[in-house]
Amino acid sequence: MMQTNPFDDDKLHEECGIFGIFGNPDAAANTVLGLHALQHRGQEAAGIVAYHAGRFNSHRALGHVAPNFSSEKVVRGLPGDSAIGHVRYSTSGGTVLRNVQPIYADLELGGIALAHNGNLTNARQIRDQLVAQGSIFQSTMDTEVITHLIALSRKATVVDRIIDALKQVEGAYALVALTPKKLIGVRDPWGVRPLVLGNLKGSPILASETCALDILGADYVRDIEPGELIVIDAEGIHSLHPFPAVSRRFCIFEYIYFARPDSMVEGHSVYEARKRIGAELARENGVAADVVIPVPDSGVPAAIGYAAESGIPFELGIIRNHYVGRTFIEPTDQIRHLGVKLKHNANRAYIEGKRVILVDDSIVRGTTSTKIVEMVREAGAREVHMRIASPPTTHSCFYGVDTPERSKLLAATHSVEEMAKFIKADSLAFISIDGLYRAMGRPARDPNKPAFCDACFSGDYPISLTDEIARPQRGPKQLTLLAEYS
């Protein structure tokens, strides 16, 4: 069997998801459920590490959570009342078992397991320094750099060693760590990646999104603050702020696409935010039409907002096949050519003879948009107008989102008019960056102090890109010459 996904390279991929629970007799089982809820954030691999009676137990696997963690045998093999878990979409390092998190290390002060969402922008530089000093790396993940820095720290406690290590790295991160006596969570000082605190009948939980709390019936307590480090142990929950304060720059694409619509992010309903974005899109880029149709599933809330604001009827004119996976046996050219049609089908009765507005969350390479427009035309649409609920994606992300290099981003090399011709739409329009900020409750984007990380739209990178600056041309993401077949 071969791995392929003929429609997946035209989306920005969802970083990773992390989960941790402390003081719960069903820690591993609850972590499995939490990872199920976070599956949308990473679909290449999953892993759990639990602690019990002086021993860490781990199960890591390639693929989705369900086929790898549903058996009673697997859960029984992860005893203990504390556990952390991770779902992965690789942004640094390849998809092989040695790159599946959580990673584990035996240190001078005892064992530690670590799971990371984000990307370190100076990992290559630090790794080169550590290798020169004699460090031996077992994975190609930037995350392993952190464990080496923790091991080399001369601080007296594991918490102080983690702080010491994180003060040496640059980039965006949300981390959960598990030691024999503590569950630790931390966000980078800019707060680019999300992390929330919950409570399940007295058991504290750390998770990337609130939807992971909902599946357990746990209560949302609060978001972990940017630059905050949370230590959970038998004595309670302790909050530290060990890093210098900087301006908050939460990733705005969490609201546009990454987070699940039923999650609350930074105090905002993702679903409501997407509807407001769609309404603002309609105000900025209205066009005469008969029907508003979302590109499922991520375009649905914005299309609802667009339709409500414009007064044009909303219809599910494209039906998604939810049973198409990422694996095909013998992926022939014909299957690749079918691409979008395997995943989407036009609902002809609501398209034929009509002027259609298609609403989607973004355009990356433009290949999927081209196929969608073609499919709607073949279903008999008189006109096809594409409206995008984000500004043009003109720059790559280096903070934990797997994006193509800039030359492969359609908006980086084409004007909006040229993009419309490329996807063969009658018209194409994007929400403006000021309109996006208005939808998020801001009067406009302040170029001197943006409220969000919007580098994929603006090219304004808040955190230094040390490794990228050091390389004139983007090299391979692998940090090693070793290749593996999985």
Sequence and secondary structure as in RCSB ss.txt:
>XXXX:A:sequence
MMQTNPFDDDKLHEECGIFGIFGNPDAAANTVLGLHALQHRGQEAAGIVAYHAGRFNSHRALGHVAPNFSSEKVV
RGLPGDSAIGHVRYSTSGGTVLRNVQPIYADLELGGIALAHNGNLTNARQIRDQLVAQGSIFQSTMDTEVITHLI
ALSRKATVVDRIIDALKQVEGAYALVALTPKKLIGVRDPWGVRPLVLGNLKGSPILASETCALDILGADYVRDIE
PGELIVIDAEGIHSLHPFPAVSRRFCIFEYIYFARPDSMVEGHSVYEARKRIGAELARENGVAADVVIPVPDSGV
PAAIGYAAESGIPFELGIIRNHYVGRTFIEPTDQIRHLGVKLKHNANRAYIEGKRVILVDDSIVRGTTSTKIVEM
VREAGAREVHMRIASPPTTHSCFYGVDTPERSKLLAATHSVEEMAKFIKADSLAFISIDGLYRAMGRPARDPNKP
AFCDACFSGDYPISLTDEIARPQRGPKQLTLLAEYS
>XXXX:A:secstr
 EE  TTGGGS B  EEEEEEES TTHHHHHHHHHHHTGGG  SEEEEEEEETTEEEEEEEES HHHHH SHHHH
HTS SSEEEEEEE  SSS SSGGG SSEEEEETTEEEEEEEEEEETTHHHHHHHHHHTT   SSS THHHHHHHH
HH   SSHHHHHHHHHTT  EEEEEEEE SS EEEEE TT  S  EEEEETTEEEEESSTHHHHTTT EEEEE  
TT EEEEETTEEEEE  S      EETHIIIIIS TT EETTEEHHHHHHHHHHHHHHHS    SEEEE TTTTH
HHHHHHHHHHT  B   EEE TT  SEESS  HHHHHHTHHHHEEE GGGTTTSEEEEEES  SSSHHHHHHHHH
HHHTT SEEEEEESS    S   SS B   GGG HHHHS HHHHHHHHT SEEEE  HHHHHHHTT SS  TTS 
SEE HHHH   SS  HHHHH SS   S SSS     
